[in-house]
Amino acid sequence: MRAMPTYSRYSRWPLFLLLASMLAATGAGCNGSSSGDDDATSVVPGDDDTSATPGDDDATGDDDATGDDDTTEPPQPTPPPNMLDAGNWYVPTRDRIVEFAEMNGGGGGDGLPVAVVAWEDTSIFGSIAEAMFRYQLFNLLFQIEPGLMEDLVPASAGEDYDAPATVTNLTEDYGSVAIADLQSDILLDYEVLYYQAETLGCSSGEDQGGPRGRAEGDCIPMEQLVTTDSYKDFVAKFIYLYEGLKAHPDVGPDYTAPMIARLLGGYAEGVVETMARAAFDEEQSMPLETITLTSPNVGVVGTVSATYRRGIRTIPEMEDLFNYLRRAGFDLWVVTTAAQPLVAAVANTLDANYLVPSERVIGIELEVGRGANPKLTTVLKVGEPITYGPGKVDAINQKIGRSPMFVVGATAADYEMLTTFATQALQVVVNHNQPCPISQLYALVATDNPYRGEYILQGVDENTGLFRPAQESISLGESSPTALPTDTNCP
């Protein structure tokens, strides 16, 4: 674990923010949230005149013969509000954020201090990348010919997309299934579906040919396709492959994140953004639960049961935090493990009140084709890091060019981002009861550790997808919180 450096202090409040809050105040008090924060540290500098209006110290005073105790006194300007609602924040975590932002927000010699926030299970509950992957699967939304799909569905895998593909089987938890056998079944299913579905390669009025000789105008409606073995097998086995590779200790999300990002190839970026919003809205309407799909007993592999977590929730406290940090004078960025257009599509809409411009979203990028209507390709953009683990650090250095002072993260994808930068002064860890290495950061807070105070925790109830006013979190399907670990070392 690196040594925690000291950090420079910026002005407490930029002057324009101070004046704006004074002008906006009309006698209402400071934020009267349930946290009990009286915002005593936010008083207006120099405003220690608690008497009536200036100049009210003449000979007559207020105790005139009429007995009028100056009831017509105009309202006084109120101090700037802390502007971060209590919500379901753990009170010490919220108070530390406010204290830190008031002391460090605003301009400096190198510009505004940088704040970086992860997206998945941090800004929102859930994953837009996985939601989009399933949305494409269930609706057969691909612009990839069968011959090209073979390059996107692996027969073996490595620890990341650039590593040698030495892993040939899934783990015992996934039946030790050969990855090449899953690839074979998935590609055969896709080829059959490609020439049957209008969303894929079947087009009324054009002879598509194919393995089953689809004739002119012989496309099959989606409501019929979803009942076929090819559809059921394709969906279940592709999810099974994805979840199995993600859970594999020698593969993991560093490999699967770009794998599903490449499936967006063939679509214009604007179409991807429209699909992303549809997938996001759909998963917001779903219960937060674990789903299991069982494939028919067909193909080389036969039956598999694919289990995944579904559902997305926006987090009101994080929406508020985004806007608070901007008002406090931070240069705010989002770093996601998803394809950049997916998060850009939902982070800057009124439906999700994060209001992050597309150029402030850093994620996986694909090369874009040429022509009048350029479309995304299936090729990862040359020179762009995969935004997972160390790749997030590389992307921050490359895209922002300055180290962040404030970082919020939650999963193993964020560990390096939370622990690397020399200028970091405060790190907020959203607790999802994660294993090592993230659990090390929980332990820093739970024990008498020299780093305590620079890492702060926020608890979540995964059954609701919302914050809870505690450091401890309740895992999906559980009814009570999990105690924080005390071991700062991974086994």
Secondary structure, DSSP 4 states (H G I P E B T S, - for coil): -PPPPP-----SS-HHHHHHHHHH-SS--S---TT----GGGPPTT----SSSTT--SSS-S--TT----TTPPPPPPPPP-----TT--HHHHHHHHHHHHHH-S--TTSSPEEEEE-TTTTEES-HHHHHHHHHHHHT-----HHHHTTTS-SSB-SSTTS---B-B--GGGTT-BHHHHHHHHHHHHHHHHTT-TTTT--TTS--BTTTTB-TT----HHHHTTSHHHHHHHHHHHHHHHHHHH-TTS-HHHHHHHHHGGGTTS-HHHHHHHHHHHHHHHHTS-SEEEEEE--S-TTT---EEEEEE--EE-HHHHHHHHHHHHTT-EEEEEEEEEHHHHHHHHTSSSSTT---GGGEEEE-EEE--SSS--EEEEEPTTPPPSSTHHHHHHHHHHT-S--SEEEE-SGGGHHHHH--TT--EEEEE-----TTHHHHHHHHHTT-TTBTTEEEEEEETTTTEEESSSSBB-TT-SSPBPPP---S--
